[in-house]
Amino acid sequence: MKKTNAMRILESLGIEYEVLSYDWDEEHLDAVHASESAGLPSEQVFKTIVMQNSDNEAFVFCLPADFSVSLKKARSLTGSKDIDLIKMENLQPITGYIRGGCSPLGMKRHFPTFVEELALLEEHIYVSAGLRGFQLKITPSNLVHAAEATFADFT
């Protein structure tokens, strides 16, 4: 497989990771399905959610597959009056990624990024490698370092 921006970032920082591939299909691009397809516990597979506030500022949230972002906590965390998911048609123009293959690493530009603190309960977590059907196994602390992110409670 070809290297993704996410992999290049990890390698440039000397961060160890493993790539896990799984079968995917257009009808089931969600992280819960990805965890099932890959044979991984859903609490270890972290999805990437991109949100925008009323000032069009983007924020990245990385959280376990079967959890949801609390809008109240996201507003508080980002200092935003209003915040919501970005429109699907804006995902690729803003991040460079498509649905089902959005990594918290290697977006077109860096956005404030938050990793759900539940990640600290896991030795390793899995995040999208930036392509559908590929996950990166990484320690939570290495993800936060590489993504210039912050651990936070937002679920």
URZI-V577363 format. One record per run of one state. SS is the DSSP state (H for helix, E for strand, C for the rest). FROM is the first residue (numbers start at 0). TO is the last residue. If there is no record, write none. Layout:
<<SS:FROM:TO> <SS:FROM:TO>>
//
This chain:
<<C:0:3> <H:4:11> <C:12:16> <E:17:20> <C:21:23> <E:24:24> <C:25:26> <E:27:27> <C:28:29> <H:30:37> <C:38:43> <E:44:52> <C:53:56> <E:57:63> <C:64:69> <H:70:77> <C:78:81> <E:82:84> <C:85:86> <H:87:94> <C:95:110> <E:111:115> <H:116:120> <C:121:123> <E:124:127> <C:128:132> <E:133:137> <C:138:138> <H:139:145> <C:146:148> <E:149:151> <C:152:154>>
//
